[in-house]
Amino acid sequence: MAADSSSPKLPDDAAGLKRLLHWYAVAAAASVSLLICSGGLVTSHEAGMAVPDWPNSFGYNMFLFPISHWVGGVLFEHTHRLIASGVGLLTVILCVALFLIEKRRWVKTLGLIAVAAVIVQGILGGLRVTENSPVLGLFHGCLAQSFFALMATIALVTSRFWERLERARTSASVRERAGTVGAETADRQSLVTNHQSRFSSYRRWAVIVTAMVFVQLVLGASMRHSHAGLSIPDFPLSYGHLFPPLDAGSINKINEARGAAAQPYTSAGLILLQYVHRIWAALIVAALIFTAVRLLRNHFLPVFFRRCAGGWVLLVVVQFCLGAWTVLSNKAADIATAHVFCGALTLVLGVLLAVGLSGLLHYSHNGWSHSGLPRSIELGTV
């Protein structure tokens, strides 16, 4: 659809710079996904302490460490450090670009937060090595997921989609001031109010489900950083029962069998943790599909949201299958890492939906409420 003639347009050079900024933000966010995969391989291969010093690598400058020494667990840990350094550099460049190109102060603030987050993330990763602390590893992993979501959010708010939301708000306000609003204003105002209520409900559910996904990622990270293997080795049952045995006698028998198989001992707490992880996964699948179906059925929504909702359903189904496969494969490193990566994508897509719906609500309240929704929004062509 052609842009409204009253919509503010950027000069070609400025528009080109903003497009370049957006795609750079997308690339920077994608680099974080690569870093998460690398970190997943480190944990899956239990290579977190393969390089015992930091910031050096076996006494070498990290960037001068001989390639001939990149073997075994050292390969996973050292490449993870190098990728992390690259992500940090990309984040700093993104922040500088935001300050040079962006006019919105809040977007520049997001860039500063991203730089602060990547610095804290790097320090946590280093302290996890120097202190040999699984707890710091847990925080390191959870912050990585949050950082990924933040970088994806920056990519979203620098996109054409977000620009069109802002432009639609501006053009609607211009039409209202110019007195070009037709006689259908009252009816369309009622329509707008009705859809704003629905959008608010969609956002609330998107936030709830995304929070549930984050809690699930924390549970998963707790399991991975306990380094206790699979505390429940069967699926979909738990030691052949719907509810796992947690009494002292059963735990002793389980640990005797695990010891005979040269597996690390477990505990009632770790078994319960994995069981809660499974139950919570089922609740997430139900809540996410419920939310996504509501989004898919509302053809008043811009196409962006319906596409994200469809992708969200696909991701959660794949994620659930990968979780089952992780158990059935006895926690194979590549499958477990794919499970971590898919979980990160599920979280990020939920964040993008929640942020996008917040933007839609914000601009509709501030610019569309008296002149009706612009046709580009109403028809879902944004």
N, C-alpha and C positions, 0 to 999 in steps of 0.2 A: 504494500500500500504506500502511496506517495506520502511524503511527510507534509504536515500542515504548513501552509505558507507563513503562518505566524510563529512557527517554532524557531527558536534561536539555533543558528547553525554556526559551527566552528569553521574558521578558514581551513582551506585544504591542508596546509602544512600542519596546523594544530591537530586537525582530525587524524592525519597520518601518524603523528607522534603518539596520539592516544591509542590508535590501533596497535602500534608497535609496542607501547607500554603494556597493553592488555596481553598480547601474545607472549611477551617476555614474562609477565606474571604467571601465565599458564605454564610456560616452560619451567619456571622456578618451582611452581607447585608440583609439577611432574617429577622434578629432581628429588623432592622430599619423599615421593612414593618409592623411588629407587632406593633412597636411604633406609626407608622402613623395611623394604625387602632385604637389604643388606644386613640390617640389624636382626631381622628374623632368622637369617641364615646363621649369624653368629650365635644366637641363643639356641637354635635347633641343633647346631653342631657342638654346643657347650664350649665355644671357643672364646668366651668373654675374657679369659685370663691367658689366652695364648700368647699375647704380647704383654708382659708383666709390668712395663713401665709406661709413663705418660708425662709430658707430651712427646717424649722421644720413643723410639722403637728399638729395643735392645741397645740403647745408648746412641743410636744413630739419630740424626735429624729425621723427623718423620718423612719428609719429602725426598730424602737421599738414601732411604733404606734400600739395600740391594735387592733387585728383583729375584735373584737366585735364592733368596731366603723366604720368598713368598710360597710356602708349602704348608699343607695340612691346615690346622686351625689358624696359623699365622696369616694365611691367605685371606680368610674370611674377616678376621679382626683388623688387619692392616688396611685392606681395601675399604672396610667400613669407615675407618678414620679418614682416609683420603676423600671418599665420597662426602663425608660430613664436612670436611674443609671446603670442598667445592660448593656445597649447599650454603654454607656460611657466607662465602664470597658472593654467590648469586643473590642472597638475601640483602646484603649490604648494598649491592648495585641497584637492586629493586627499590630500596628505601631512598637512595639518592635520586633515582629516576622519578619517583613519586614527588619528591620535593621540587624537582625541576619542571615537571610537566603538569602535575595535578594542581587544581585550584581548591579542591575541597579539603579543608583542614582535617576532618575526621579520617579521611583516607590516608593522609600523611601520617596521622597518629597510628593507624594500623601498621604502617611500614616501620615506625619506630618500635612498636610492640613486637613485631616480627624479628627485628634485629636483637632486641633484648632477649626474646625467647630462644633464639638460636645460640646466643652466647651462653645462657644458662644451661641449655641442652648440652653444649659442648663440655662445659665444666662438670655437669653431672656425669657425663660419659667418662671423663677422665677420673673423677673421684671414685666411680664404680670400680675402676681398675686399681687405683692406688690404695683404696680402702678395702678392696675385695669384698664389696658389700652387695648382696643380692637385693636388699631393700632399695639402695640407690639405683640399681638396675631396673627395678619396678617403676620408680618415678621417672627414670630416663625414658622408658618405653611409653609410659602414659603421656608424658610431655610431647613426645614425637608425634603421637596421634593428634594432640591438640594443635601443635604447630602446623601439621598438614592441613587441618581444617582452617586455620587462620590464613595460610597462603592461598588456599582455594577461594576463601572469601574475598581476598584482595583481587584475585583474578575475576571474580564475579562482578564486583562493584566497579571495575574498570572496563567492563564489557559493553557492547552495543545494547544488549538487553537492558542493562541498568540505565544507560544513557537515554534509551527510548522511554523508560518509565519517567525519568525526570523531565524529558521533553514533552511528554503527554501532559504532565501536570502543568507545565508552563503554558502550553498552548491552550489548555482548558481555561486557565486563569485569564489569559489574554482575551479569549472569546467572551468570558463573563464580563470583564471590564468594558469591552467594546459594545456590550449590549446585544450580541448576536445570538444569545441563547433563545431557542424557539419556545413555542407555547407548551411543549411537552415537558418542560422543566420539572413540574411537580411529579409527573409520572416517572420520569427518569430518576428523580431524586429518590423516590421510593424504591426503584430498582437498585440504585447504587447502595442504599442503606441495607437492603436485603442481602446483596452480595458481599458487602463489607462484613456483615455478621458471619456469613459462611467462611470468608477468608480468615477471619479471626479464629474460628473453630479449627480450620485446617492448620493454621500456624500453631495453635495450642497443641494439637495432636502431633505435628511434626517435631515440636520441641520435646514433648514427652517421649516419643519413640527414639529420638536422637539421644536423649539423656539415658534411656534404657540401653542403647547400643554402647554408649561410653562406659556405663557400669559393667556391661558384659566384657568389654575390652580390658577393664581393670581386673576383673575376675580371671580372664584368660592370662593376662600378664602375671598375676599372682601365681597361677599354676605353673607357667613356664619358668619363672624365676625361682620356684621352689626346688627345681632340678630333682624332682622325685619321680620323673617318668609318668606313666599312666597309672594313677591311683585306682582308676576303674578301667580294667582292660577289655571289657566287653561292651557291646552296643547292639540294640537299644536298651537292654536290661543292664542291671548293675549287680555283678556277681550272681547272675541268674535270677534276680529278684527285681520287683518294681522299685523297692527302696533298699539301698545297700546296707549290709550288716555293719553296725558301728560299736557293738559291745566288745569288751576287752578280749574275750576268748576268740572271737572271729578275727579281730585285728592281729592277734598273735599267729593264728593259722595262716592268714594272708601273708604276713611278713616271713614266716617260715618258707612258704612257697616262693616268695620273691627272692629270699636269700639263696635258696637252692638254684634259682635261675640267674644268679648274679645281678639282680636288679636292686635298686635302692629301696630301703624300707619306706613305708608310708605310715600314715596315722589316721585316726578317725576324722580329724580336722581336715586333712587333705582330701580324703574321700568325700566328705560332705561338701567341700569347696567345688570339686568336680561335678558332684551331683547337682548342686545349685546352678552351676554353669549350664548344665543341660536343660534344667527346668526353665531357667531364665531365657535360654535360646528359644524354646517353644513359645514362651509368652511374647518375645520380640517378633517372631514370625507372624503370630496372630495379630498383634497390634499394628505392625508395619503394613501388612496386607490390607487390614481394615482402613488404615489411613490412605494408602495409595489408591485403593479402589474408589474412595470418595473423591480424590483428586482427579482420577481418570474419568469419572462419570460427569464431572462438571465441565462442559464444553465452553463455558464462559471464561474459564481460566486461560491465560496465555499458554501457547504451545510448550514453552519452556518447562512449566510445572508438570504438565502431563507426561512429557518425555522423561523428566526426572523421576516421576512416580513409577513409570514403567521400568526404568532402569533399577530403581530401588527394589522392586519386587524380584527382578531377575537376580540382583546381587544377594539378597537375603536367602533365596532358594539355593544358590550356588554355595553360599557361606555355610548353610546348614549341612549340605552334602559334604563339603570339605571337612567340617567338624567330625561327621561320622567317619569319613575316610581316614582322618588323622588317627582315630582310635583303632579302626580295623587294620590300618597299615602299621600299627605299633609305633605311632608317632614318627613316621618317616620324615626326614628333615625337609624335603622339598614340599611335601603335602602340608606339613605344619606351617611352613613359611607362606605358602599360598593362602592358607587359612588366615594368617595374620594380615596379609596384604588385602584380601577381600573384606575383612573386617574393617580395615582402615578406609577402604572405598565406601563401604556402607555408612560409616560415620560421616564421612565428608559429604556424601550426597544428601544425607539428612540435614547437615548444617546448611548446605546450599539451599535446600528447600525452605528451611526455617528463615534464613536471611532473606531469600527472595520474597517470600510471603510477607515478611516484615516490611520490606521496601514497597511492595504493592499496597499494603495497608497504609503506610505512612503517606505515600504520594496521593492515594485516593482520598484520605482524610483532609489533606492540605491543599488539594487543587481540583479534585473532581466533584466534590460533594455538592456544588451548586450548579454545575453545568452538565452533569451526566458523565458517564465514562466515555473517553475518546473511542472512536470506532476501532482503532488499532488494538486497543486493549480488549474491548468488548468482543471482537471477533477472534481473539486469540492469535493475532498475527504478529505480536511483538516478539 
